[in-house]
Structures are given as structure tokens and as C-alpha cells.
Amino acid sequence: MIYIFEFKMDGSAKDALEQIDRRDYPIAYQNDGRKIVKVGMNYSSADRQLTEWCIR
């Protein structure tokens, strides 16, 4: 498997996943044959921790 991570600060995990798709990050691996897993994560500066994540 190939994991593609995108992190946002004080944003949303959904926005991070949308950026992965919008900027075609997986295109470099499309002929690899392995499954691509996209992970969007949000870090809260107020809470000082990861507060949200989505996997697609």
C-alpha cells in the first residue's frame, strides 16, 4: 500500500483530502499497482494535538 498524507493546521481533514485530489498527488503512483490510501489530518493549535482525520 501507498499512503498519501496531507496535514492541515486549524482546518479540516476533509479539506486535506480534497487537496490530495485537487492537486493530483496520487498521479505519481497510478502505474505502481499498489493500493493508494489517502489520509487527511487536522492539527489544532489551540488543543495542541491532532483533532480530526479521514481515510479514503
N, C-alpha and C positions, 0 to 999 in steps of 0.2 A: 504494500500500500504506500501511496504517496500522500503526505499530509501537507496541506497549504494553510498556514495560519495568517490571520490578519487581526491586529490588535487596535483597539480604539481607546482613547482616554476620554472619559466623561461623555461618551457617545452611546452607541448601542451595538450589540452583537449582530443584529440584523443589518445595520449599516455596513459592518465589516464584511459580512457575507456578500452583500450587494457590490461592494468594491472589488472583491475577488472576481466576481462575474463580469462587472463592468470593464475592468482593466485586463480581462482575459489572462489572468495569472496561470490557469491550468494549460494554456495552449502549448507551453514548452514541453509538456509531458503527455500530450494527447496520443502520441505514437508509441509510448512506453509499454502499454499493455497492462500495467498495474492499475488497480482501482485508485481513484483520486478522492480523498476525503477533505472537504473544506471545513475549516474551523474559524468561526468568528468569535472574538472575545472582547469584553469591555472591562477596562480598569477604572475604578472610581478613585479620583484623587482625594475626595472627602473621606471615604471609607478606608483608603489605602489598601485595597485588595481587588481581586477580580470579582465582579459582581454579576456578570452575565456571560453566557456562552451558548452558542448554537453550533450544531454539527450537521452538515449536509453531505 
